[in-house]
Amino acid sequence: MLKGNAVVGQGGGPTAVINASLCGVIEACREQTQVARCLGMRFGIEGFLEDRLIDLDAESEGTMAGLKTTPSSALGSCRYKLQDADFPRLLEVLRRHDIRFFFYIGGNDTMDTIHRLEAYCRTQGYEMVGVGIPKTVDNDLYGTDHTPGFGSAARYVAISVKQAGILARDMQRVDQFVIFQTVGRSAGWLAAASALAKTAEEDAPHIILLPERPFDRDRFLAAVKQTRDRFGWCSVVCGEGITYPDGTPVSAATVTDRFSNVEFGAMGGTSAAMMLHRMIGNEFGWRGEFQVCESLQMCAADRVSDTDREEAYACGRRAVELAVQGVTGKMVSIRRTSQDPYRWTLDTAELSEVAVHAKPMPDEFIHPEGHFVSEAFLQYARPLVGLLPDYIRLAGKPVA
């Protein structure tokens, strides 16, 4: 039976519920006799390389209670791609602190980090189990029905688009269109979630542009004009990573990050929403707005989905349970067991598979005409997001 210390870290972008997963790990570790101490990586694997660890057992019960509802990444995060030369140093830190249980909360790149480290330790004869805990607002993680973090970010998007749509409707004599951009490099899950805001045909959003479908400028502008002619205004939602048929980003961004990914939004100095705004303005001469919220979608604690927080916490606890049983090289995953009523259970996925695959929206979730989602997607997303606020509209009865 493996015994020793545990370490947990948070990688990549934050979510509104990633700290609930952290809380689950810490509390579960405290209950396991095989875990001597629970340590935390400051700033993810990059901080671990620098031996920047903190004692999570020293945190008070009051802190733990508050951690579960605190947004962003309490331990600090990073976007560091491991180099082969890093592994001896990682093993040195593991040995120094007798770390036998390694937990990392994050997305594809984070799962790749655990997979490579766990495999390296085996080649060096060092006993350590590594378990991944899923996290991403993009919902593009392979091997799980959905990802902790998505439900709350989707709720943020749906409420934002709903409220911005009411504003645009009422201000149509000033601004004829509004564009809202979501994060999501190559998957449209968050942009699609904006459809939950719609309760009537004239409500926002009218057009949803997904990275899974190539962008057609002429078709888009025709749809915008048709919508504006019909309702007096137009609401557009776009994923940040939408591209032309040849793969060129609509955002026209060329800046790349450490993983050679194109930086979208403010990081890239431009955005898809900005370019769409320019297209519409140049074509029709209309005035309009565009909204690029970036990381606000990842940390809006006031719009957390209760289901999302519950599942995030459960994933953290389950990772520890698996680790003390000797399970390694796995990521905790969520499996939907019932749609109506919504029910779920926890499962596992192979880190080796999660690390190299992404999960775009399936075709059956996208409307055949490509500018909206299907009813199947709405059924999938509703229980993850929860009930949205309902707003009134005036009856508008003309004076006789």
C-alpha positions in Angstrom: 0.0 0.0 0.0 1.5 3.3 -1.2 2.0 5.9 1.5 3.5 9.4 1.4 2.6 13.0 0.7 0.3 14.3 -1.9 0.6 17.4 -4.1 -2.1 19.2 -6.0 -1.8 22.0 -8.6 -4.0 24.0 -11.0 -3.0 24.5 -14.6 -4.2 26.7 -17.5 -7.0 29.2 -17.3 -9.2 29.3 -14.1 -12.9 28.7 -13.8 -15.5 29.8 -11.3 -15.5 26.3 -9.7 -11.9 25.1 -10.0 -11.3 25.8 -6.3 -14.2 23.5 -5.4 -12.2 20.7 -7.0 -9.1 21.9 -5.0 -11.3 21.8 -1.9 -12.4 18.3 -2.7 -8.8 17.1 -3.0 -7.6 18.7 0.3 -10.6 17.5 2.3 -10.3 14.0 0.9 -6.6 13.8 1.6 -7.2 14.7 5.2 -9.4 11.7 5.5 -6.9 9.2 4.1 -4.4 7.6 6.4 -2.1 6.8 3.4 -1.7 10.5 2.8 0.7 12.0 5.3 0.5 15.6 4.1 -1.3 17.6 1.4 0.9 20.1 -0.4 0.0 22.7 -3.0 2.0 23.9 -6.0 2.2 27.6 -6.3 1.7 28.5 -10.0 1.3 25.0 -11.3 4.0 22.8 -12.7 6.2 25.8 -13.3 6.2 26.6 -9.6 6.7 22.9 -8.8 10.0 23.1 -10.8 11.0 25.9 -8.5 10.1 23.9 -5.4 7.4 26.5 -4.5 5.1 24.4 -2.3 2.8 25.3 0.5 1.3 23.3 3.3 -2.4 22.9 2.6 -3.0 21.0 5.9 -2.2 24.3 7.7 -5.3 26.0 6.1 -8.1 26.5 8.6 -11.6 25.0 8.3 -13.0 28.5 7.7 -10.6 28.9 4.7 -11.6 25.5 3.4 -15.3 26.4 3.6 -14.8 29.6 1.7 -12.5 28.0 -0.8 -15.3 26.0 -2.3 -17.1 29.2 -3.4 -14.1 31.3 -4.3 -13.4 31.9 -8.0 -10.2 31.8 -10.0 -7.2 29.6 -9.1 -6.3 29.9 -5.4 -3.0 28.2 -5.8 -2.0 30.2 -8.8 -1.7 28.8 -12.3 0.7 28.7 -15.3 0.8 27.9 -19.0 4.1 26.0 -19.1 4.9 23.3 -21.6 7.2 20.7 -20.0 10.6 20.1 -21.7 12.4 16.7 -21.6 15.1 18.4 -19.6 12.6 19.3 -16.8 11.9 15.7 -15.8 15.0 15.0 -13.7 14.3 18.2 -11.7 10.7 17.2 -11.2 11.8 13.8 -9.9 14.2 15.6 -7.5 11.4 17.7 -6.0 9.1 14.6 -5.8 11.8 12.7 -3.9 12.7 15.6 -1.6 9.1 15.9 -0.4 8.3 12.2 -0.6 5.4 12.9 -2.9 3.6 9.7 -3.9 0.2 11.1 -4.9 0.2 13.7 -7.7 -3.0 15.6 -8.6 -3.3 18.3 -11.3 -6.5 20.1 -12.2 -6.8 21.4 -15.7 -7.4 20.7 -19.4 -5.6 18.9 -22.2 -2.2 20.3 -21.7 -2.5 19.7 -17.9 -3.4 16.1 -18.5 -0.5 15.7 -20.9 1.8 17.0 -18.1 0.5 14.3 -15.6 0.7 11.6 -18.2 4.3 12.4 -19.1 5.4 12.8 -15.5 3.7 9.6 -14.3 5.3 7.7 -17.2 8.8 9.1 -16.5 8.6 8.2 -12.8 7.9 4.6 -13.8 11.0 4.5 -16.0 13.0 5.7 -13.0 11.5 3.2 -10.5 9.9 5.9 -8.4 6.5 4.9 -7.1 3.9 7.6 -7.7 0.3 7.7 -8.8 -0.9 10.5 -11.0 -4.6 11.4 -11.4 -6.0 14.2 -13.4 -9.0 16.3 -12.4 -10.9 17.9 -15.4 -11.3 21.6 -15.8 -12.1 23.9 -18.7 -14.7 26.5 -19.5 -14.4 25.5 -23.2 -15.9 22.0 -22.6 -13.6 20.5 -25.2 -12.0 17.9 -23.0 -12.1 14.4 -24.3 -13.4 11.5 -22.3 -16.1 13.2 -20.2 -19.7 14.2 -20.9 -18.8 17.7 -19.9 -16.2 19.5 -17.9 -16.4 21.2 -14.5 -16.2 24.9 -15.2 -18.3 24.8 -18.4 -21.7 25.0 -16.7 -20.8 28.2 -14.8 -19.1 29.8 -17.8 -22.1 28.9 -20.0 -24.4 30.4 -17.4 -22.3 33.6 -17.5 -22.5 33.7 -21.3 -26.3 33.0 -21.5 -27.1 35.7 -18.9 -24.8 38.2 -20.5 -26.2 37.7 -24.0 -29.7 37.8 -22.6 -29.1 41.1 -20.8 -27.1 42.6 -23.7 -29.9 41.6 -26.0 -32.5 43.4 -24.0 -30.3 46.5 -24.1 -29.8 46.2 -27.8 -33.5 45.7 -28.4 -34.4 48.9 -26.5 -31.5 50.9 -28.0 -32.1 49.9 -31.7 -32.6 53.5 -32.7 -29.0 54.1 -31.7 -27.2 50.8 -32.2 -28.5 48.3 -34.8 -26.4 45.4 -33.8 -24.4 43.8 -30.9 -21.7 41.2 -31.0 -20.7 39.0 -28.1 -17.5 37.0 -28.2 -16.9 33.9 -26.1 -13.6 32.1 -25.3 -13.1 28.7 -27.0 -10.2 28.2 -29.4 -11.6 25.4 -31.6 -14.8 24.4 -30.0 -18.1 26.3 -29.9 -19.7 25.0 -26.7 -19.7 28.4 -24.9 -20.9 30.3 -27.9 -23.7 27.7 -28.3 -24.7 28.1 -24.7 -25.9 31.6 -25.5 -28.9 30.0 -27.2 -30.3 29.3 -23.7 -31.0 33.0 -23.4 -33.6 32.8 -26.1 -37.3 32.5 -25.1 -38.9 34.1 -28.1 -38.0 34.3 -31.8 -37.0 38.0 -31.6 -34.8 37.5 -28.5 -31.0 37.4 -28.6 -29.1 35.7 -29.9 -30.1 35.7 -33.6 -26.9 34.3 -35.1 -24.3 32.0 -33.5 -21.0 31.5 -35.2 -19.2 28.3 -34.1 -15.5 27.3 -34.8 -16.9 24.0 -36.0 -18.3 25.6 -39.1 -16.2 27.7 -41.6 -17.1 31.4 -41.7 -18.7 32.6 -44.9 -18.6 36.4 -45.0 -21.3 36.9 -47.6 -23.7 34.4 -46.0 -23.1 36.1 -42.6 -23.8 39.6 -43.8 -27.0 38.4 -45.6 -28.2 36.8 -42.3 -27.4 40.0 -40.4 -29.4 42.2 -42.8 -32.3 39.8 -42.9 -32.4 39.8 -39.1 -32.1 43.6 -38.8 -34.8 44.1 -41.4 -37.2 41.8 -39.5 -36.6 42.9 -35.9 -34.9 46.3 -36.2 -31.6 45.0 -34.6 -29.4 42.0 -34.6 -27.6 40.0 -31.9 -24.5 37.9 -33.0 -22.5 35.6 -30.8 -19.2 34.2 -32.0 -16.5 31.9 -30.7 -13.1 33.5 -30.5 -11.6 30.9 -32.8 -13.9 31.1 -35.9 -12.0 30.7 -39.1 -12.4 31.1 -42.9 -12.6 27.9 -45.0 -8.8 28.0 -45.5 -8.2 28.1 -41.7 -7.3 31.7 -41.4 -8.7 33.2 -38.2 -11.4 35.7 -38.6 -9.8 37.7 -35.8 -6.7 38.1 -38.1 -4.6 37.4 -35.0 -1.0 36.2 -35.6 0.5 36.2 -32.0 1.1 32.8 -30.5 1.5 31.5 -27.0 4.0 29.0 -25.5 2.1 26.1 -26.9 2.2 27.6 -30.5 -1.5 28.4 -30.3 -2.8 31.6 -31.9 -3.7 34.2 -29.2 -7.2 35.5 -29.6 -8.9 38.5 -28.1 -6.9 41.1 -26.2 -3.9 38.8 -26.0 -3.6 38.8 -29.8 -4.3 42.6 -30.1 -7.5 41.9 -32.1 -10.6 39.8 -32.0 -13.2 38.0 -34.1 -15.9 40.3 -32.7 -13.9 43.4 -33.7 -13.5 42.2 -37.2 -17.2 41.2 -37.5 -18.1 44.7 -36.2 -16.0 46.2 -38.9 -17.5 44.1 -41.6 -21.1 45.1 -40.6 -20.2 48.7 -40.3 -18.4 48.9 -43.6 -21.2 46.9 -45.4 -24.3 48.7 -44.1 -23.0 51.9 -42.4 -24.8 50.8 -39.1 -23.6 51.7 -35.6 -23.2 48.8 -33.2 -21.4 47.3 -30.2 -19.0 44.4 -29.6 -18.3 42.8 -26.3 -15.2 40.7 -25.6 -15.3 39.6 -21.9 -12.3 37.3 -22.0 -11.5 35.9 -18.5 -14.7 37.3 -16.9 -16.3 34.1 -18.2 -13.8 32.1 -16.1 -14.3 33.8 -12.7 -17.8 35.1 -12.3 -18.6 33.6 -8.9 -22.0 35.4 -8.8 -23.2 33.3 -11.7 -22.0 29.9 -10.7 -24.1 26.9 -11.6 -24.9 24.8 -8.5 -24.6 21.6 -10.5 -21.2 22.7 -11.7 -19.9 23.4 -8.3 -21.2 20.1 -6.9 -19.6 18.1 -9.7 -16.3 20.0 -9.5 -16.0 19.2 -5.8 -16.9 15.6 -6.4 -14.2 15.2 -9.0 -11.6 16.4 -6.6 -12.6 14.0 -3.9 -12.9 11.1 -6.4 -9.3 11.7 -7.6 -8.0 11.1 -4.1 -10.1 8.0 -3.7 -8.7 6.5 -6.9 -5.1 7.4 -6.0 -5.1 5.7 -2.7 -6.5 2.6 -4.4 -3.5 2.6 -6.6 -5.2 3.9 -9.7 -2.9 6.0 -11.9 -2.7 7.4 -15.4 -6.4 8.3 -15.3 -8.5 11.4 -15.4 -11.7 11.6 -13.4 -14.6 12.0 -15.8 -18.4 12.7 -15.6 -20.8 10.3 -17.1 -24.5 11.4 -17.7 -26.8 8.5 -16.7 -30.1 10.3 -17.3 -31.2 13.3 -19.3 -34.6 14.0 -17.8 -34.3 14.1 -14.9 -30.6 14.9 -15.1 -28.4 12.4 -13.3 -24.7 11.8 -13.3 -21.9 9.6 -11.9 -18.1 9.7 -12.0 -16.0 7.6 -14.2 -12.4 7.7 -15.6 -10.6 8.3 -18.8 -7.1 7.4 -19.9 -4.7 10.3 -19.6 -2.9 9.2 -22.7 -6.2 9.6 -24.7 -7.3 12.9 -23.1 -3.9 14.5 -23.7 -4.1 14.1 -27.5 -7.8 14.5 -28.3 -10.1 17.4 -28.3 -13.9 17.4 -28.2 -15.6 19.7 -30.7 -19.4 20.0 -30.7 -21.0 17.0 -32.5 -22.9 17.7 -35.7 -26.2 16.8 -34.1 -25.8 19.8 -31.7 -25.5 22.3 -34.6 -28.5 23.5 -36.6 -28.3 22.3 -40.3 -28.1 25.9 -41.5 -25.0 26.4 -39.3 -25.8 29.7 -37.6 -27.5 28.3 -34.6 -27.8 25.2 -32.4 -30.2 22.3 -32.3 -32.8 21.3 -29.7 -30.5 18.4 -28.8 -27.9 20.8 -27.6 -30.3 22.8 -25.6 -31.4 19.6 -23.8 -27.8 18.7 -23.1 -26.9 22.2 -21.7 -29.9 23.2 -19.7 -29.3 21.0 -16.6 -25.6 22.1 -16.5 -26.5 25.8 -16.5 -29.6 25.9 -14.4 -32.6 28.2 -14.6 -31.9 31.7 -16.0 -33.5 34.9 -14.7 -36.7 35.9 -16.4 -37.3 39.5 -17.5 -40.5 41.2 -18.4 -41.3 43.1 -21.6 -44.0 45.8 -22.0 -47.2 44.7 -23.7 -46.8 47.8 -26.0 -50.5 48.4 -26.6 -50.8 51.4 -28.9 -52.9 54.4 -27.7 -56.2 54.5 -29.6 
